[in-house]
Amino acid sequence: MRILLVCPAVPQPPSHGASRLVASPLLDHLGERHAFAVVAAAAPGDSAAAHTWLASAAAPVEIVPAHRMRHPLSGRPAEGLRVLAAAVRRASAVFRPDVVHLEGALLAPLAQVTGVPCVLVCHGAHVAGARGSGRYKRLRARLDERHESGWAREWFGAVTARVVECEDDRRISSAHVPLEQIEVIPGGLDIERYAYRRIGHPSRLVFTGDVSSPSELEAAHRLATSILPLVRTRVPRAELLIAATGDAEAAQSLGRLEGVRVESRLGDLRPSVWSAGVYVSALAGGSGAGHASRLLEAFALGTPVVASAASLARLDDVVPGQHVLGAADDADLADAVSLLIREPIVATTLARNARALVEQCRTWRTIVRRYDDLYQRLGQPPMEKAA
């Protein structure tokens, strides 16, 4: 089959960014079965190596300048979508795809461009309730919710199939897309890259997150100012590492607290996770695809996980008590962390169960087969589908 992959950022392995999570594994694992073309928007952080890798994985490839996809006030499509639409038309004329794969809900208007079956992959339910504290944040959240609801009503109808990552997203999405058009396909992991090693310092906690995100900054703050002090009343040598691949300036003040270290702009988070005895995630709001993938990385790497219910919201196949210790509040999180520090057999059992889950259900090799099945169903001629 011929598959046109359209992305709001240049695909590159590996990446935590939601707009890149699925694209590069598809090219890696399905490139020998199908022909891929790629249209993507450039970004300031793109490397020459990423462009070289992409050129080796797909042809044709067109990289266009990045612009805003949606107007912040009107909620209407902006210049970025017009630029991508023109590139998609050019690629379709040359490549003649059987299926178009759109990465991200903001690309939904492009489903009207090609006239072939279109898969829209949504990283998050896209339409959620307004959240935020403070008058401005609540108003901003309500405006965002109205924009997203209107976007779904106007543009999702042209999509042939919509992919979401968990059953909760499927339930929310059914308000705008018929259930039979919604596929639940979770994210995956490269288990060769994320090798299992139980080598961490038993009393070290680690959190990996995008602390430029308000929800993840709040989680890091709770870990440093509330949860760690509770743990240290029982394990005085306990320490916390907050590790980020990007800028962690918003969290730097936490590094001045006793027992807390903040590291930023890390090229590889694996050593940070391996170095710890417990991975802790204390999100208070729903997690995005990027955060769910970081929990999967901890599962694969062998660092046992303690997590809030919100942190686990997008991981349908994860069972608290078997793969992870769940907790309702800061005191529960501290209790769970202290248990894993004091009981290495419990920690090892939890880590092994989590690794087994990743190996059985969450390798990219397994996940991309589900995309392959979807492409095959959508790309069949009408007579074959009827038969």
N, C-alpha and C positions, 0 to 999 in steps of 0.2 A: 504493500500500500504506500501511498504518498501522503505524508502528514506535514502540514504547515503549522509550525509552533510559533506562537506570537507571545512575546514577553514584555513586560514593562521595564525589564533590566536584562543585561546580557547574561545568559546562563554561564555558570562557571562552577566547577567542583573544587572543594566543598563550600557550602554556604549555609548560614543560618537565616538569611533573609527569606521571608515567605514567598516573595516573587521569584526566587531562584530554586526553592527546595525541590520541586518536582522536575523541572526542565532538564537539568543535567543528568539525573539518573535515567530519564527516558532516552536521552541521546546515547548514554553509555550502554544501556542494556537492550534497547530495541533497534539500535542503529544497523545491526546486521540483518534484521528481519524486514525493516521498512526503510524507505527513503525519507529523509527529513529535510525540510527547508526551514529557515528561522528568520523572523523579523523581530527586532528588539530595539529598545531605546537605550542609548548610551547613558552612562552615569560618570561623575567625576572620579569615583574610586575604581573604575574598570582598569584592569592591567592589560599590558600587551600580551601576557601569557594567556589571559582569559579569551582574548580575541583569537589568538593562535589556536587554542584548544577548540573553540567553536568552529573555526574554519575547517578543522580536521574532522569534525563530527557531523557537519551538515553542509548542504549546498543546494540551492544558493543561500547566502546569508546577506541580509541587509541590516545595517545598524544605522538608526536615525537619531537625530538630536533629541534629547529628553526635554519635554515641556510639561506643564501642568495638565493633568488628565481631565479634571473637573473644576469648574469655577467654584470657589469657596462660598460665595454668597447665593448665586442662582442655582447651583447644583447641576448646571447643564454641562454637556461635553465641551472640553476646551481644546486648545491648540494641539496638545499632545496626542489626542485621539485622532484629530484630522491628519496629522503627520503619519501616524501609524496606519490609518485607513488607506492613505495613498500608497504606502509601501506594501500593504497587504494586497491591494489590487495589482500592483506591478508583479509581486511574487506569484500571485495566483495565475496571472496570464502566462507566465513562463513555466511555472512548476506544475500547474493543474492538479491541485491536491484532491485526494479523496475525502479527507477529514481535516478540519481546522481545529487546533487546540489553543484556547485562549487562557493565559495564566492570570487569574485575578478578576474579580467582579467588575472592576472599573473598565475592563476591556469588552464588556457585554455588547456595546453598540457595534462592534466590529463583526458581530455575527450576521449582520445584514449585508456585508460587503461582498462575500464570495459566492453565495448561492449553493454551497455544499454543506453537509452535516457539520455541526459545530459543537465542540465540547468546551464548556466554561468551567474552569477549576476555581473554586472559591475558598480562600484561606480564612475561614471564619464564616459565621452565618450571614454576615454583611448587614443584616438588619437586626438591631438589638435595642433594648430599652435605654433610655437616656440615663447617664450616670454622671457623677461628679459632685463635689462639694463646693459650696460657694455659688453665688448668684450667677456670675459670668460663666463658670464651668457648666452649670445646669442648663443655661440658655444655649451654650455652644453644643452641648450634648443633644439637646432637643432639636436644634437645627440640623446637626449631623444625622440624627435619626430620620428626620423628615426627608432629607436629601437621599438617604439610602433607600428608604421605602419607595420614594418616587422613582428612583433609578431602577429598582427591581421591577416595579409595575410597568415602566415604559420600555425597558430594554431586554428583560429576561425572556420575553415571549418568543424572540427569534432564535433562541438557543435550542439545539436539539437535545442535549443532555447537560445537566449540571452536576458537577462532582463536589461533594462536601466531605469533611473528614471525620464526622462523628454523627451519631443518631440525633443529638440535640440540634445540630445544625440542620439536619434533614427535616426535623419537625418544624423549625422556624421557617425554613425555605419553602415548605409546602403551602404557605400563604400566598406565594407568588408564582410557583412552578408546580405543575401536577406531580404527584408523588412518583408516578411511573417514569418520570423524566429525571429523577434525582438518584444519583449513585453515591453510596458511601464508600470512599476509598481513603484509608488513613495514610499518613506519611510513613516513610521507611527510613532505613539506616544501612550504611555500608559497614557490615560487621567485620570485614577484613581490616578496615581502617580503625575501627573502634574495638581493639582487642581487649579481652577480659584479663584484668590483673588486680589482685587483691594486695596492694602494696601501700595503701594510704596510712598516714599517721592517725591512730585510732581516735584521738581527741580533737582532730581538725574538722571543722565544718566548711563546706564550700557552697557558694551560690554563683551560678553563671547566668548573667542576664544582660539585657539592654537597659542600662540604668538611665538612658535618656528618655525611656518610656515612663510616664508617671506611675503606672501600676507596678512596674518592676523596681523602680526607685523606692516606692513605698514598701515593697517586700524586703528590699535590702535594709531599709531603715529599721523595720520591725526586727529583723534578724540581729542587727547590731545593737539596738538600744533596749530591746525587750527579751527576745528569745535567748541570745547568748548570755546575758547576765543571769537568767534563770538556770541555764545549764551550768554556768560556772559556780553556782552555789553548791553543786554536787560534784562537778569535775573542775576544780580550780584551774587546771592547765588548758581547758578548752579554748580554742581560738577559731576565728572566722576569716575565711578568705572570700572576698567578693571579686570575681574575675570577669572581665569583659573584653570582647574583641574590639569594641569601638571606644569612643571617648567616655570616660567615667568621671568627668569633672563634677557632675552633680552629686556624686557620692564620695568625693575626696575627703570631705569633713569627717566622714565615718571612720576613715583610716586613723584619725587621731584618738579614737576610743581605745581603751585597753583591750588587747586581744584581737583587734580587728586590723586586717590588711586589705587594701584596695589595689588591684592591678588592672591596668587598662591597655588597650591597643595590643592585645595578645594575638599573635598569628595563629596559635593553636591552643585550644582550651583543654585538650586531653591531659597534659601533664598536671594542670590544676585540679582536675577531677580525680585523676589517679592519686594525687598527693593526699587526699582527704579520706577520713574514715566514714563520713556521712555527707551526703548531698541533701541540702534543705531548700525547699521552695515554699514560700509563705505568701503567695499571691492572695489578695482579698477579692479581686474581680476575675472574670473569666480569662483564661490564657489563650494566646494566639498560637498559630502553627509553629512559629519560631520557638516559643517556650516549650511547647510539647516535644519538639525535636530535641531540645536540650535535656529533658527528662529521659528520653529514650537513650541518649548518649550516656548518661550516668548509668542506666540499666545495663547497657552493653559493656561499659568499661569496668564494671564490678564494684562500683561505689554504691552502697545501699542508700535508698532514698526515703526521706520523710517529707510529706507534702500536705498542703491544705487541700480541701475539697475543690476549691477554685483552680488550683494548679493542675488537678487531675481531670478537669471538666472535659477535655478533648480526647481523653484516652479511654475509650469504651472497653477495651480488652484488659485493662489493668485492674487487678483485684486487690483492694486494701487488705493488709494482713498476710497476703501471699506474695505479691510482687513489691509492695511498698507499704510503709506505715503511714496511715492517714491521720489527720488531726483536725480538730474543730477550731482551736484558738491557740494563742501563744503558749499558754501553760501546757496544753496537750502536745504541741510541737516540741517544747522543751523536754517533756516527759519521754517522748518517743526517741529524741536524739540521745538523751541520757541512757535509755535502755540499750540502744545499739552500741554506745561507747562501752558500757559495762558488760555486755553479753556478746562477745565476738562470735559465738556459735549462731546466735539469732541473726546477727548482721550478715554472716557468710551465707546462711540459708536463704535469707531475703535476696541477697545479691545473686545467688545462683538461680533462684526462681525467675528473677527479672531478666537475667541473661537468656535463659531458656525461652522466655516469652518472645524476646526480640528475634532469636534464631528461628523460632517456629512461625511467627506471624508477621514480623516487621522488617525483614530484609528487603532492600530495594528490588532484589531479583524476584521476590514473591509479589511485591506490590505492583511492579510494572506489568506483570502478567494480567492484572485486572484492568489496567489501562489498555493493554493489547486486546483483551476480550471486548472491551467497549468499542475500540476503534473498528474491530472486525464486524461487530453488529451494526454499527452506524454506516460503515462503508459498503455494506452489501447492496447490490442492485435491488430495486423494489420487488422484482419477481422472486429473487432468492429469499427475501424476508418473508414474503407471503407463503412460500413453500415451507 
